[in-house]
Amino acid sequence: MMTAQPGKSIDAMFDAGGVGIRYRLDGAGTYPLVCVHGVGSSLEAWDRVVDRLAPDFRILRFDLRGHGRSARVKGRYEIGDFVRELFLLADHAGFKRFALAGFSLGGLIAQRATLDHPSRIDRLALLATVAGRNETENQRVRDRLHLLQTKEPGSHYDNSVSRWFSKEFQQANPELMAQLRARNASNDPECYAAAYRVLAESDFGGELARIGCPTLIATGEDDQGSNPRMARFMSERIAGSKLTIFPRRRHSILLEAHEEVAAELRTFLLAGRNPENEHG
């Protein structure tokens, strides 16, 4: 277990049960927060949000297996693989009890982690994630999985950009769009598909009532995949949860709505916090 001091940034590799996982620790605060990115992405997806949270939190991020600079593990992935590696990293960072925020696939990982290890999670934030898909929504995500498994990887990306970002944001941020396209092109197709299968086939809607920690649920008003209907479904099942719908936002709220997301997270996570939980 490391003994890194708040304020010191660390970018390193960690052996999580034989899987090399790249992680970052940032932030000058003492309240531990773990942030989990979505499928096909990397820990850098949280950069803009983390920059705004750094004064108040000690933040652990990592590249999921098969993503970024983590090991390109081949074969079938299960949600339990991601959860196990999350907790191995949290233990390595000295986070005994922590706030947990997950985006998209990361939100499914965060749900499973909280359901399986409730004593470890102080507060939970589920951002642009899914639960309680209806048959139409299930068919859509199965179709996208089929496209990813049978077509060129770029086809999935091209078909998804308009769901992820508004046209105005794309036009205003051409350099960022180019960076994201390059990152997508660097993904290993087999690893991407393995992670996307977990996203497409996981649904913990029937178990959410067991979540007892304070929970924030947020998504974009115009998010088609992680839509407001599912956000309301989650909020109705997690007692006392807070629901936020960002007007006119699509799926990629960590980028297009980073200021709003950071403000919402800070307010939610710091409200009535227990100082006893703050040193891991």
C-alpha positions in Angstrom: 0.0 0.0 0.0 1.3 3.4 -0.9 1.6 6.4 1.5 1.4 9.2 -1.0 0.7 12.6 0.4 -2.2 14.8 -0.8 -1.1 17.3 -3.4 1.4 15.0 -5.0 0.3 13.6 -8.4 1.2 10.0 -9.3 0.9 8.4 -12.7 2.1 4.8 -12.6 1.4 1.1 -13.3 0.0 -1.4 -10.8 -0.2 -5.2 -11.0 -3.8 -5.9 -10.2 -3.8 -9.7 -9.9 -1.7 -10.2 -12.9 -3.3 -7.4 -15.0 -1.2 -4.3 -15.5 -3.4 -1.3 -14.7 -2.3 2.3 -15.3 -3.6 4.8 -12.7 -3.4 8.4 -11.6 -3.7 10.0 -8.2 -4.3 13.7 -8.0 -5.7 16.4 -5.7 -4.8 18.3 -2.6 -7.8 17.3 -0.6 -8.1 14.4 1.9 -11.5 13.1 0.9 -10.9 9.9 -1.2 -12.8 9.8 -4.6 -12.5 7.1 -7.2 -13.6 8.0 -10.8 -14.3 5.3 -13.4 -14.4 6.1 -17.1 -16.6 4.6 -19.9 -16.1 2.0 -22.6 -13.5 2.9 -25.3 -12.1 5.7 -23.2 -9.4 6.3 -20.6 -8.7 8.0 -17.4 -8.1 11.3 -19.3 -11.9 11.5 -19.9 -12.1 12.9 -16.3 -9.4 15.5 -16.8 -11.6 18.6 -16.9 -13.8 17.4 -14.0 -10.8 16.4 -11.9 -9.1 19.8 -12.4 -12.1 21.4 -10.7 -12.4 18.9 -7.9 -8.7 18.6 -7.1 -8.6 21.2 -4.2 -11.2 19.2 -2.2 -10.5 15.6 -3.0 -7.7 13.0 -3.3 -8.8 11.4 -6.6 -7.9 8.0 -8.0 -8.5 7.3 -11.7 -7.4 4.4 -13.8 -7.5 2.9 -17.3 -9.9 0.0 -17.3 -8.3 -3.3 -18.5 -8.1 -3.3 -22.3 -8.1 0.6 -22.4 -5.5 3.4 -22.5 -2.2 2.2 -21.2 -3.5 -0.7 -19.2 -2.9 -4.3 -20.3 -4.7 -5.2 -23.5 -6.3 -8.3 -22.0 -7.8 -10.6 -24.6 -10.9 -12.8 -24.2 -14.2 -12.3 -22.4 -14.6 -9.6 -19.8 -17.0 -9.7 -16.9 -18.2 -6.9 -14.6 -16.5 -8.7 -11.7 -13.1 -8.3 -13.4 -13.5 -4.5 -13.4 -14.9 -4.4 -9.8 -12.0 -6.6 -8.5 -9.4 -4.4 -10.1 -11.1 -1.2 -8.8 -10.8 -2.5 -5.2 -7.3 -3.7 -5.6 -6.3 -0.2 -6.8 -8.3 1.4 -4.0 -6.5 -0.8 -1.5 -3.1 0.1 -3.1 -4.0 3.8 -2.7 -5.0 3.4 0.9 -8.7 4.1 0.2 -10.5 2.1 2.8 -13.9 3.9 2.4 -14.4 6.3 -0.4 -16.7 8.2 -2.7 -17.2 6.5 -6.1 -18.2 8.1 -9.4 -18.8 6.2 -12.6 -19.6 7.3 -16.1 -21.5 5.1 -18.5 -19.9 1.6 -18.3 -18.1 3.1 -15.2 -21.5 3.7 -13.7 -22.4 0.0 -14.1 -19.1 -0.9 -12.5 -19.9 1.6 -9.7 -23.3 0.0 -9.2 -21.9 -3.5 -8.9 -19.1 -2.3 -6.6 -21.5 -0.7 -4.3 -23.9 -3.6 -4.3 -21.1 -6.1 -3.6 -19.1 -4.0 -1.1 -21.5 -1.5 0.5 -19.2 -0.9 3.5 -16.5 0.5 1.3 -18.6 3.2 -0.5 -19.3 6.4 1.3 -21.2 8.2 -1.5 -22.0 7.2 -5.0 -22.4 9.2 -8.2 -23.9 7.5 -11.3 -23.3 9.6 -14.4 -24.9 8.9 -17.8 -25.3 5.3 -17.0 -28.0 2.7 -17.4 -30.4 0.4 -15.5 -33.9 -0.9 -16.2 -33.6 -0.9 -20.0 -36.8 -1.6 -21.8 -37.0 -4.0 -24.8 -36.5 -1.1 -27.3 -33.4 0.1 -25.4 -32.0 -3.4 -25.2 -32.4 -3.9 -28.9 -30.6 -0.7 -29.7 -27.6 -1.6 -27.5 -27.5 -5.1 -28.9 -27.5 -3.6 -32.4 -24.6 -1.4 -31.5 -22.7 -4.4 -30.1 -23.3 -6.3 -33.3 -22.0 -3.4 -35.3 -18.9 -3.3 -33.1 -18.3 -7.0 -33.4 -18.7 -7.3 -37.1 -17.7 -4.0 -38.7 -14.6 -1.8 -38.7 -14.1 -0.2 -35.3 -14.4 3.3 -36.9 -17.9 2.5 -38.0 -19.1 2.4 -34.4 -17.4 5.6 -33.6 -18.8 7.4 -36.6 -22.3 6.2 -35.8 -21.9 7.3 -32.2 -20.5 10.9 -32.3 -23.8 12.5 -32.8 -25.2 10.7 -29.8 -22.3 11.7 -27.7 -21.9 15.4 -28.5 -24.2 18.2 -29.7 -23.4 19.5 -33.2 -22.6 22.9 -31.7 -19.9 21.3 -29.4 -18.4 19.4 -32.3 -18.1 22.5 -34.4 -16.7 24.6 -31.6 -14.1 22.0 -30.6 -12.5 20.5 -33.8 -9.1 19.8 -32.1 -10.8 17.8 -29.3 -12.9 15.9 -31.8 -9.7 15.0 -33.7 -8.0 13.9 -30.5 -11.0 11.7 -29.6 -11.0 10.1 -33.1 -7.3 9.4 -32.7 -7.9 7.8 -29.3 -10.7 5.7 -30.7 -8.4 4.5 -33.6 -5.8 3.4 -31.0 -8.2 1.1 -29.2 -7.7 -2.6 -29.6 -10.9 -3.8 -31.4 -11.2 -7.0 -29.5 -10.7 -5.3 -26.1 -13.2 -2.6 -27.1 -15.8 -5.2 -28.0 -15.2 -7.2 -24.9 -15.8 -4.2 -22.7 -18.8 -3.1 -24.8 -20.4 -6.5 -24.3 -20.4 -5.9 -20.5 -22.1 -2.5 -21.1 -24.7 -4.0 -23.4 -25.5 -7.1 -21.3 -25.4 -5.7 -17.7 -28.4 -4.4 -16.0 -28.7 -4.2 -12.2 -32.1 -2.5 -12.1 -33.6 -5.2 -10.0 -31.0 -4.8 -7.2 -30.7 -1.0 -6.9 -33.1 -0.8 -3.9 -30.3 -2.4 -1.9 -28.1 0.6 -2.3 -28.2 2.6 0.9 -25.5 5.2 0.6 -26.2 8.8 -0.5 -26.4 8.6 -4.3 -26.4 11.2 -7.1 -27.8 10.2 -10.5 -27.2 12.5 -13.4 -27.5 12.4 -17.2 -28.1 14.7 -20.2 -31.5 15.7 -21.3 -30.7 14.6 -24.8 -28.7 11.4 -23.9 -30.3 8.6 -26.0 -28.4 5.7 -24.5 -28.4 6.6 -20.8 -31.6 8.6 -21.1 -33.6 10.5 -18.5 -36.2 7.7 -18.2 -33.5 5.3 -16.9 -32.1 8.0 -14.6 -35.6 8.4 -13.1 -35.9 4.6 -12.9 -32.7 4.5 -10.8 -33.7 7.4 -8.7 -37.0 5.9 -7.8 -35.3 2.7 -6.6 -32.4 4.2 -4.6 -34.0 5.7 -1.6 -33.1 9.4 -1.0 -31.1 9.7 -4.2 -30.6 13.0 -5.9 -31.6 13.3 -9.6 -30.1 15.9 -12.0 -30.9 16.2 -15.7 -28.5 18.6 -17.5 -30.6 20.5 -20.1 -29.6 20.1 -23.8 -26.7 17.8 -23.0 -26.0 14.5 -24.7 -24.0 11.5 -23.5 -20.5 12.9 -23.1 -21.2 15.1 -20.1 -17.6 14.7 -18.7 -16.5 16.8 -21.7 -19.4 18.9 -22.9 -20.8 19.7 -19.4 -17.6 19.3 -17.3 -18.2 22.5 -15.3 -21.8 21.5 -14.5 -20.8 18.0 -13.6 -17.9 19.2 -11.4 -20.1 21.6 -9.6 -22.8 19.0 -9.0 -20.3 16.5 -7.8 -18.6 18.9 -5.4 -21.9 20.0 -3.9 -23.3 16.5 -3.5 -20.1 14.8 -2.2 -19.2 17.5 0.3 -22.7 18.0 1.7 -22.8 16.7 5.2 -19.7 14.6 4.7 -18.3 12.6 7.6 -14.7 13.7 8.4 -14.0 10.3 9.8 -14.2 8.9 6.3 -11.7 11.4 4.8 -8.4 9.7 5.3 -9.4 6.6 3.4 
